C-alpha cells in the first residue's frame, strides 16, 4: 500500500473515533442538562417538604397550643414520633436529590471538558477524506472511489456498533443493580413476615438491615439508570424502536415517595418491590430491542468488509 495512503488511513481512524466521540458527547451533554434540570426541581421540592416536616417537629417539641392540646389527649408522643419519621424520610429524599444533582454536575463538567479537547476533528477528517479520495482515484480509478466510500460506510457502522455496545453495557449494569435492590427487598419482606409472626428482635433487626442495604442499592441503581439514559440519548439518533428514555428518568422518585416514611409497614415493602419489578421489565425490553439493532449492524458490516477486501486486492494487483 502507498505510504501516504497508509498514513491517511491511520489518521482517519484516529480522527473518525474522535469525531464520533464528539457527536456522542454532544448528545450526552444535552441529555445531562435535561437530567440536571429535573434533579434541580427535585432538590427544590424535597427541600421545601423537608423544611415543612422539620417545622412540624420543632413546633411540637417547643410547645404551643397544638402541643398542649395533644398532651391533654395523650397523643403528643405518638404524634411527635410520627412527625419525626416523616421529617427523617423527607431529609433522606432531600439528601438523595442533592447527591444525585452533584453526581450529574460532576459528570457534566467532565464530559464538557472532554468535548472541548476534540474540537476541530470534523474539519481535519473531511480534509483527509478528500485527500484519500483523490489518492485512491489516481491509484485505482472507479474501484478506488468505491473503496473510499466503503471505508466511510464501515466507519459509520463501526461507530454505531460501539454506541450500541456501550448502551447495552450500561443497561446491563443497571439491571444488575436493580436485581440487588429486588433481592434486598425480598429479604426484607421475608424477615418482616417472620417479624409479624413473632420472630422477635432478631427478625426486626434483620428486616431493617435489609432495608438499609436496599437504600444503598437504590442509590447505585438510580445513578446506573441515569448513565443508561445518557447512553440512550446518543443511541436514539439510530432510531432504535420502542425506547422511551423518560421511563428511566426518575427511578428513585417512582416509588420513594411515601415508602421510606413507612418502611415498618409490610405493605410498603411490597409496593417498592412492584416498582422495581416494573422498571426491570421495561429495562429488559429495552435491552432486547438494543440487541436486535446491534445484531443487524453486525450483519450489515459483514458483506461490506468482504467487498472491501475484494476491492483492495483488485487495486493492489
URLIN-V393544 format. One record per residue. N is the residue number from 1. RES is the residue in three letters. SS is DSSP state (h for helix, s for strand, l for the rest). PSI is psi in degrees with one decimal (* if undefined). OMEGA is omega in whole degrees, -180 to 180 (NA if undefined). Layout:
# URLIN-V393544
<<N:RES:SS:PSI:OMEGA> <N:RES:SS:PSI:OMEGA>>
This chain:
# URLIN-V393544
<<1:UNK:l:140.0:176> <2:UNK:l:136.0:-176> <3:UNK:h:-43.4:-179> <4:UNK:h:-38.4:178> <5:UNK:h:-39.3:177> <6:UNK:h:-44.6:-180> <7:UNK:h:-41.2:179> <8:UNK:h:-46.2:180> <9:UNK:h:-41.1:179> <10:UNK:h:-46.4:-179> <11:UNK:h:-36.6:178> <12:UNK:h:-41.3:179> <13:UNK:h:-44.2:180> <14:UNK:h:-47.1:-176> <15:UNK:h:-31.5:176> <16:UNK:h:-43.6:178> <17:UNK:h:-40.2:-180> <18:UNK:h:-43.6:180> <19:UNK:h:-39.9:178> <20:UNK:h:-41.5:179> <21:UNK:h:-38.2:179> <22:UNK:h:-44.1:177> <23:UNK:h:-39.8:178> <24:UNK:h:-43.9:180> <25:UNK:h:-37.7:178> <26:UNK:h:-48.1:-179> <27:UNK:h:-41.6:-177> <28:UNK:h:-39.0:179> <29:UNK:h:-41.9:177> <30:UNK:h:-42.6:179> <31:UNK:h:-39.7:180> <32:UNK:h:-33.7:175> <33:UNK:h:-40.8:178> <34:UNK:h:-45.8:-180> <35:UNK:h:-38.1:180> <36:UNK:h:-40.3:177> <37:UNK:h:-41.6:178> <38:UNK:h:-42.7:-180> <39:UNK:h:-35.0:178> <40:UNK:h:-40.5:176> <41:UNK:h:-41.9:179> <42:UNK:h:-40.5:177> <43:UNK:h:-46.4:-179> <44:UNK:h:-43.6:-179> <45:UNK:h:-45.8:-178> <46:UNK:h:-30.5:176> <47:UNK:h:-44.5:179> <48:UNK:h:-42.4:-180> <49:UNK:h:-43.0:-180> <50:UNK:h:-45.8:-179> <51:UNK:h:-37.4:178> <52:UNK:h:-46.7:-179> <53:UNK:h:-39.2:180> <54:UNK:h:-35.5:176> <55:UNK:h:-39.4:179> <56:UNK:h:-40.6:178> <57:UNK:h:-46.9:-178> <58:UNK:h:-40.0:-179> <59:UNK:h:-41.4:179> <60:UNK:h:-37.2:-179> <61:UNK:h:-33.5:-177> <62:UNK:h:-17.4:-178> <63:UNK:l:-162.3:-175> <64:UNK:l:178.8:-175> <65:UNK:h:-46.5:-178> <66:UNK:h:-44.2:179> <67:UNK:h:-40.2:-180> <68:UNK:h:-44.8:-179> <69:UNK:h:-39.1:178> <70:UNK:h:-32.6:177> <71:UNK:h:-38.8:-180> <72:UNK:h:-35.2:-178> <73:UNK:h:-3.0:-180> <74:UNK:l:17.0:-176> <75:UNK:l:-0.3:-173> <76:UNK:h:-49.8:-176> <77:UNK:h:-38.8:178> <78:UNK:h:-44.0:179> <79:UNK:h:-39.5:180> <80:UNK:h:-39.9:178> <81:UNK:h:-40.9:179> <82:UNK:h:-44.6:-180> <83:UNK:h:-37.8:178> <84:UNK:h:-40.4:178> <85:UNK:h:-42.8:-180> <86:UNK:h:-37.9:178> <87:UNK:h:-39.2:179> <88:UNK:h:-42.2:178> <89:UNK:h:-41.5:179> <90:UNK:h:-38.6:178> <91:UNK:h:-39.3:178> <92:UNK:h:-45.5:-180> <93:UNK:h:-39.3:179> <94:UNK:h:-47.1:179> <95:UNK:h:-39.8:179> <96:UNK:h:-44.4:-180> <97:UNK:h:-41.4:179> <98:UNK:h:-40.5:180> <99:UNK:h:-42.1:178> <100:UNK:h:-42.2:-180> <101:UNK:h:-43.4:179> <102:UNK:h:-40.5:178> <103:UNK:h:-45.4:-179> <104:UNK:h:-41.1:-179> <105:UNK:h:-41.1:178> <106:UNK:h:-41.5:179> <107:UNK:h:-41.6:180> <108:UNK:h:-44.4:179> <109:UNK:h:-43.6:-180> <110:UNK:h:-41.2:-179> <111:UNK:h:-37.8:178> <112:UNK:h:-42.6:179> <113:UNK:h:-41.7:179> <114:UNK:h:-42.3:-179> <115:UNK:h:-39.9:179> <116:UNK:h:-32.7:-180> <117:UNK:l:-8.7:-178> <118:UNK:l:0.8:-177> <119:UNK:l:141.3:180> <120:UNK:l:-6.5:-178> <121:UNK:h:-35.0:-178> <122:UNK:h:-44.7:-179> <123:UNK:h:-43.7:179> <124:UNK:h:-36.1:180> <125:UNK:h:-44.3:180> <126:UNK:h:-38.9:179> <127:UNK:h:-39.8:179> <128:UNK:h:-39.7:178> <129:UNK:h:-40.2:179> <130:UNK:h:-44.2:179> <131:UNK:h:-41.2:180> <132:UNK:h:-40.1:-180> <133:UNK:h:-44.7:179> <134:UNK:h:-38.4:-177> <135:UNK:h:-46.4:-179> <136:UNK:h:-28.0:176> <137:UNK:h:-41.9:179> <138:UNK:h:-33.2:-177> <139:UNK:h:-41.2:-171> <140:UNK:h:11.2:178> <141:UNK:h:-138.0:-179> <142:UNK:h:-35.7:180> <143:UNK:h:-36.4:177> <144:UNK:h:-39.5:178> <145:UNK:h:-40.5:177> <146:UNK:h:-39.3:180> <147:UNK:h:-43.1:179> <148:UNK:h:-40.8:180> <149:UNK:h:-39.1:177> <150:UNK:h:-39.6:178> <151:UNK:h:-39.2:178> <152:UNK:h:-47.5:-179> <153:UNK:h:-42.6:-180> <154:UNK:h:-35.6:178> <155:UNK:h:-40.2:180> <156:UNK:h:-44.0:179> <157:UNK:h:-36.7:178> <158:UNK:h:-40.4:178> <159:UNK:h:-42.6:178> <160:UNK:h:-43.2:180> <161:UNK:h:-42.7:180> <162:UNK:h:-43.0:179> <163:UNK:h:-46.4:-178> <164:UNK:h:-42.1:180> <165:UNK:h:-38.1:178> <166:UNK:h:-41.0:179> <167:UNK:h:-43.1:179> <168:UNK:h:-41.3:179> <169:UNK:h:-43.3:178> <170:UNK:h:-39.9:179> <171:UNK:h:-39.7:178> <172:UNK:h:-36.5:177> <173:UNK:h:-43.9:178> <174:UNK:h:-40.1:179> <175:UNK:h:-41.3:179> <176:UNK:h:-43.3:-179> <177:UNK:h:-35.6:175> <178:UNK:h:-35.7:176> <179:UNK:h:-36.7:177> <180:UNK:h:-41.5:176> <181:UNK:h:-45.4:-179> <182:UNK:h:-42.9:179> <183:UNK:h:-42.6:180> <184:UNK:h:-42.0:-180> <185:UNK:h:-38.5:177> <186:UNK:h:-44.7:-180> <187:UNK:h:-42.4:180> <188:UNK:h:-40.3:-179> <189:UNK:h:-39.8:179> <190:UNK:h:-44.3:178> <191:UNK:h:-34.5:178> <192:UNK:h:-39.2:177> <193:UNK:h:-43.6:178> <194:UNK:h:-38.1:179> <195:UNK:h:-43.6:-179> <196:UNK:h:-25.5:-180> <197:UNK:l:8.9:177> <198:UNK:l:30.0:-178> <199:UNK:l:-15.0:175> <200:UNK:h:-165.0:-173> <201:UNK:h:-39.0:-178> <202:UNK:h:-45.2:180> <203:UNK:h:-40.8:179> <204:UNK:h:-46.7:-179> <205:UNK:h:-39.2:180> <206:UNK:h:-39.4:179> <207:UNK:h:-48.5:-178> <208:UNK:h:-31.7:176> <209:UNK:h:-42.0:179> <210:UNK:h:-35.9:179> <211:UNK:h:-38.2:175> <212:UNK:h:-42.3:178> <213:UNK:h:-38.5:179> <214:UNK:h:-38.7:179> <215:UNK:h:-44.2:179> <216:UNK:h:-41.4:180> <217:UNK:h:-37.1:-180> <218:UNK:h:-41.0:178> <219:UNK:h:-44.1:179> <220:UNK:h:-40.5:-180> <221:UNK:h:-38.9:178> <222:UNK:h:-46.0:-178> <223:UNK:h:-36.2:178> <224:UNK:h:-37.9:177> <225:UNK:h:-33.5:174> <226:UNK:h:-43.3:178> <227:UNK:h:-41.4:180> <228:UNK:h:-42.7:179> <229:UNK:h:-39.4:179> <230:UNK:h:-42.0:177> <231:UNK:h:-37.5:180> <232:UNK:h:-29.6:179> <233:UNK:h:-36.2:178> <234:UNK:h:-43.7:-178> <235:UNK:h:-27.8:-177> <236:UNK:h:-21.5:176> <237:UNK:h:-21.0:179> <238:UNK:h:0.7:179> <239:UNK:l:48.3:175> <240:UNK:l:128.4:-175> <241:UNK:l:158.0:170> <242:UNK:l:33.4:176> <243:UNK:l:119.5:175> <244:UNK:l:103.1:-175> <245:UNK:h:-36.8:-176> <246:UNK:h:-19.7:-180> <247:UNK:h:-23.6:-177> <248:UNK:h:18.1:-173> <249:UNK:l:-48.5:-171> <250:UNK:l:61.3:-177> <251:UNK:h:-48.4:-177> <252:UNK:h:-41.9:180> <253:UNK:h:-23.9:-175> <254:UNK:h:-37.5:179> <255:UNK:h:7.7:178> <256:UNK:h:-45.0:-174> <257:UNK:l:121.4:177> <258:UNK:l:-4.9:-179> <259:UNK:l:-57.9:-174> <260:UNK:h:-20.8:177> <261:UNK:h:-10.6:-175> <262:UNK:h:39.1:-176> <263:UNK:l:-32.4:-172> <264:UNK:l:-10.8:178> <265:UNK:l:126.2:-174> <266:UNK:h:-34.9:-178> <267:UNK:h:-28.4:-180> <268:UNK:h:-33.5:176> <269:UNK:h:-40.2:178> <270:UNK:h:-40.5:178> <271:UNK:h:-42.2:178> <272:UNK:h:-40.9:179> <273:UNK:h:-43.0:-180> <274:UNK:h:-38.3:178> <275:UNK:h:-44.9:179> <276:UNK:h:-42.8:-179> <277:UNK:h:-39.4:-179> <278:UNK:h:-43.1:178> <279:UNK:h:-40.7:178> <280:UNK:h:-39.7:-180> <281:UNK:h:-44.5:179> <282:UNK:h:-39.8:180> <283:UNK:h:-43.6:180> <284:UNK:h:-41.6:179> <285:UNK:h:-40.2:179> <286:UNK:h:-44.0:178> <287:UNK:h:-35.5:178> <288:UNK:h:-42.7:178> <289:UNK:h:-41.4:179> <290:UNK:h:-39.6:-179> <291:UNK:h:-37.1:177> <292:UNK:h:-45.3:179> <293:UNK:h:-39.7:179> <294:UNK:h:-45.6:180> <295:UNK:h:-33.8:177> <296:UNK:h:-42.0:178> <297:UNK:h:-45.0:179> <298:UNK:h:-41.0:-179> <299:UNK:h:-38.0:-180> <300:UNK:h:-27.8:-180> <301:UNK:h:-35.8:-171> <302:UNK:h:-53.5:-179> <303:UNK:h:-31.1:178> <304:UNK:h:-40.3:179> <305:UNK:h:-37.9:178> <306:UNK:h:-42.8:178> <307:UNK:h:-38.3:180> <308:UNK:h:-44.4:179> <309:UNK:h:-39.5:179> <310:UNK:h:-43.8:180> <311:UNK:h:-38.4:178> <312:UNK:h:-40.7:179> <313:UNK:h:-40.9:-178> <314:UNK:h:-36.4:179> <315:UNK:h:-36.4:-176> <316:UNK:h:-25.1:-174> <317:UNK:l:*:NA>>
